Amino acid sequence: MVFSSILFLSIFLPTTLLVYLLLPWQKARNLWLLAVSLFFYAWGEGPFVLVLLSTTLLGWGFGLAIQNATRRRRLTLIGGVSLALGILIYFKYSTFIVDNLNNVFGWQLHSPFPDIAKHLPIGISFVTFQVISYLIDVYRGEVSAEPRLLNMAVYKSFFGKLIAGPIVRYADIKEQLASRSVTVDGFNEGIYRFGIGIGKKVIIANCMGEIADKIFGLPINSLPAGLAWLGAFAYTFQIYFDFSGYSDIAIGLARMFGFRFKENFNQPYLSTSITEFWQRWHISLSSWFRDYLWFPLGSNRHGPLRTYLNLLIVFFFCGLWHGASWNFVVWGLFHGCFLVFERALGSKVKFRPAAGIAFVYTLVVIIVGWVCFRAPDLTVAGKYLSRMFLPGGEVDVQAVRMASVELLNKYYLFHFFLAIFFCFLMPKLQARLPILQRQPARLSFALLVLVIAMIYLSGTTYNPFIYYRF
C-alpha cells in the first residue's frame, strides 16, 4: 500500500485517524498506531514484517543493555550495531557482494558462490539506520534508553515514516512518544503538508517519470542531444518531487497524529554549490552521515588531505546506502569529488563566481549525477552522457520523430512548466506574497491539490515510488 493510492487516501488514512482521535488515552493511541503500522507494512511485505519486529526488539534490548552495563559498554554497542548492519547487509547487499565475488574469483571455482537473499524488504535502510543512531546516542549518553517496548515499537514502525523515511532520530521525538496532543492548527498544517506532498508525487513526479522512462528506454546510440537532456531534466525533477513529496507526506501525517518531524528538503535545486546542495537535500541522511561517520572519522580536524579522504569515504557509503550497485557508488564518489574540489578551491582561491554561473554549474553537476543514478549500469550511463555532451553520430530519425511527437505535447509541456515553477519560482513567490503563508489559503490550496491528485490517480496505474528500493 502506497500513500498515493486511492485505497490509502479513501479508506486506510480516514479510518486510522478517526479511531486515533476518538481514543482517550495516550497508551491506547500508541497501541492503535502500532497495530495499524504493522498492518500497513504487512500489507505489502507479508512475513517480512518479522524483520521490522526483530530490529525493534534488537534496538530496545541492546539500548537497555548499553545503558545498564557497568563494563564492556563499547562491546555491547559493537554487538548491537553489528547485528543491525548484518540484517541490512544480508537483505540489501548479499547479492551485490556475491555477484562481485563471482566476477573476481568465479573462474577459479568449480561452482559460483550462491546467492543468499532473494528479497529486499521495503524501507530496510531507514529502519536499520534508525536502530544504529539510537544505540550510538544511548552509548554517548545523549538520550536515555527507552524502557517501554511499546514506545520503541511506535518509534520504529510508525507508518508515516516507515517506508522511505525521513530518518527520524529517537532523540527528536522521545518526549512525543510519551505525550503529545493534536491541535487544530497542527492538524491543519498536517493536512497542508500531506496535500502538497501528494500533489508533488502524483501530479508532477509521476508525469516526469513517464517522460524519463520513455527517453531512457530509447536506443542510446541513436539518441539526439536534445532528447537526452530532456530525459535527464525529467528524471532530475522526478526524483526531487517524488522524494520531497514523500517527505512532505510523512511530515504531514506526523503532524496529524501529534508528532513533529524535522524538515528533510529545503529547495535543494536553488543551491549555488554542491556543498550547499547537500545541506538542503535529504537533510536527515546527510546529517546522519555527518554525526555518525564524518565526525568519528575526524571530520576536518587532521589537515586537508585527511579531510578530503574523509569526504570521499562518507560519500562512498552515502552512494552505497542508496543501492547495491556500482552506479550508486560512482554517484556518491562523483559528489564527493566535487565537495573535495569546492573545499580545496575555497581554501586557496578568493574568487567567487557570480550567482548565476554558480547556479548553472551546480545544476549541471546534479543532473550529470542523476544520469548515473538512473541508468541501469555504468556502461549505459557513460553512453547516455556522451549523447548529452558529445552529440554526433547516426540518429534514428524516425524513432526520434515519434518520440518527439509523443513527448512534446501540451500535457507533458504543461507538467514541465509546473515542475519548473514549483521548483524554482514558487519559493520566491511565497516570500513576496505573505497571503500565501496564511493558514486558510494554504489549507484551501492543499485540499484542491489533493482532489486533483485523486482525479489523476483514478485515471492511471503508473505510480512508482523511487525510494522504496532504498
Secondary structure as GFF3:
##gff-version 3
##sequence-region A 1 470
A	DSSP	alpha_helix	6	7	.	.	.	ID=ss1
A	DSSP	pi_helix	8	12	.	.	.	ID=ss2
A	DSSP	alpha_helix	13	22	.	.	.	ID=ss3
A	DSSP	alpha_helix	26	45	.	.	.	ID=ss4
A	DSSP	three_ten_helix	46	48	.	.	.	ID=ss5
A	DSSP	alpha_helix	49	68	.	.	.	ID=ss6
A	DSSP	alpha_helix	73	88	.	.	.	ID=ss7
A	DSSP	pi_helix	89	93	.	.	.	ID=ss8
A	DSSP	alpha_helix	94	105	.	.	.	ID=ss9
A	DSSP	three_ten_helix	106	108	.	.	.	ID=ss10
A	DSSP	alpha_helix	124	140	.	.	.	ID=ss11
A	DSSP	alpha_helix	149	157	.	.	.	ID=ss12
A	DSSP	alpha_helix	159	162	.	.	.	ID=ss13
A	DSSP	alpha_helix	170	178	.	.	.	ID=ss14
A	DSSP	alpha_helix	184	199	.	.	.	ID=ss15
A	DSSP	pi_helix	200	205	.	.	.	ID=ss16
A	DSSP	alpha_helix	206	216	.	.	.	ID=ss17
A	DSSP	three_ten_helix	220	222	.	.	.	ID=ss18
A	DSSP	alpha_helix	225	256	.	.	.	ID=ss19
A	DSSP	three_ten_helix	268	270	.	.	.	ID=ss20
A	DSSP	alpha_helix	274	280	.	.	.	ID=ss21
A	DSSP	alpha_helix	283	289	.	.	.	ID=ss22
A	DSSP	pi_helix	290	294	.	.	.	ID=ss23
A	DSSP	alpha_helix	295	297	.	.	.	ID=ss24
A	DSSP	alpha_helix	304	322	.	.	.	ID=ss25
A	DSSP	alpha_helix	326	348	.	.	.	ID=ss26
A	DSSP	alpha_helix	355	374	.	.	.	ID=ss27
A	DSSP	alpha_helix	378	389	.	.	.	ID=ss28
A	DSSP	alpha_helix	397	407	.	.	.	ID=ss29
A	DSSP	alpha_helix	410	420	.	.	.	ID=ss30
A	DSSP	pi_helix	421	425	.	.	.	ID=ss31
A	DSSP	alpha_helix	426	432	.	.	.	ID=ss32
A	DSSP	three_ten_helix	434	437	.	.	.	ID=ss33
A	DSSP	alpha_helix	439	458	.	.	.	ID=ss34
A	DSSP	three_ten_helix	466	469	.	.	.	ID=ss35
###
